[in-house]
Amino acid sequence: MVSKVILLAGLFFVAGPAYAAGNEFFNRVYLSETEALKLQMNAPGDRVVCDNVRLTDTEVDQVKKTQRVRMFTKSYRVWKFYKSGENRPYRYAIFLQEPGQHEYMDLMYGVNADGKIHRVDLLTYREPYGGEVAGRRFMKQYEGRSLRTNKFRVNRDVIHIVGATVSAHSVSNAARRALEILRLRGYTS
């Protein structure tokens, strides 16, 4: 009996650090913020300016009500992209963290001035499975879509990936949140 207790205690002692190290394995970084911003640019010489946006309680309530999404923070970083010599931005990018099955994923949404999504990138994914949502094939489904033309419903407007259904819902919810924040703040039409 004593040897079984010692054996079990030894297994828990050994498994503890292995489990902690295993969690780090699921922290897959696909792009840095800088790399994702470069993918949003039309040309290498374009100027990029960052705005720190803090939503009011009224704006948070409006996003929740109109888009039926949860709000996790009031503060966001919005990058504005300008062509060389231009004073009006042609595109905006917003960084969002969206919950997955267990952990948050980091996403960047590039949105043209007309309110249509230019590009979506998954920067960091922290789940043991479902990372296929990082693929261009999945993310291209969002390109060219806007709040006027799309509700971003999974399996109607957006085809999910088997084993990544929660992640597909999260990417769609974040798309609605990103588009509504940019529209509400007057960045896009």
Residue, then its C-alpha position, 0 to 999 in steps of 0.5 A: m500500500v505504501s509503495k502505491v502511494i509513493l508511486l502515485a505521489g511520484l507520478f503527480f510530481v513528475a506530471g505537474p511540470a510536464y503539464a505546465a510545459g505542455n501548455e506553452f506548446f499550445n501558444r502558437v505564434y503565427l505572426s507578430e503585430t508588426e508582421a500583420l501590419k505589413l500584410q495590411m499595407n498596400a505599399p511598403g512606403d505607406r504611413v501607419v499611425c496608431d490610435n488608442v481608442r477607449l469606448t464609452d459605456t454607451e458605445v460598449d452597450q451599443v456594440k453589445k446590443t447591435q452585434r450581440v457580442r460580449m465586450f471584454t475591454k473598452s480599450y483598443r488599438v486602431w492603426k490607420f494606413y495612409k498612402s504616401g502624400e495622402n491625408r485620408p486613410y485608406r485602411y484601418a487595422i484593429f487588434l482584438q483578443e477573442p476567447g476560444q474554447h479555453e484560452y484567448m486568441d489574438l486577431m488582427y482585422g484590416v478594414n477598408a475605409d468603405g467598411k469592408i474587411h480587407r484581411v483577417d490574420l490570426l497572430t497567436y493561437r493557444e488551444p491544443y486543436g483547431g489551429e486550422v483557422a489560422g489558414r488563409r483558406f479559412m480567413k479568406q472567407y471574411e475578405g470583402r464582407s461588411l456589416r451591411t452585407n453579412k451577419f457572419r453566421v457560422n455554417r451560413d455565411v462562414i463555413h467552419i472547420v471540423g474540430a474548430t467550431v468554437s474558434a470559427h464562432s470566435v473569429s466571426n464574433a470578433a469580426r462583428r465587434a471590429l467592424e462595429i467599433l470602427r463604424l461607431r467611431g467614424y473610421t469607416s462608413 
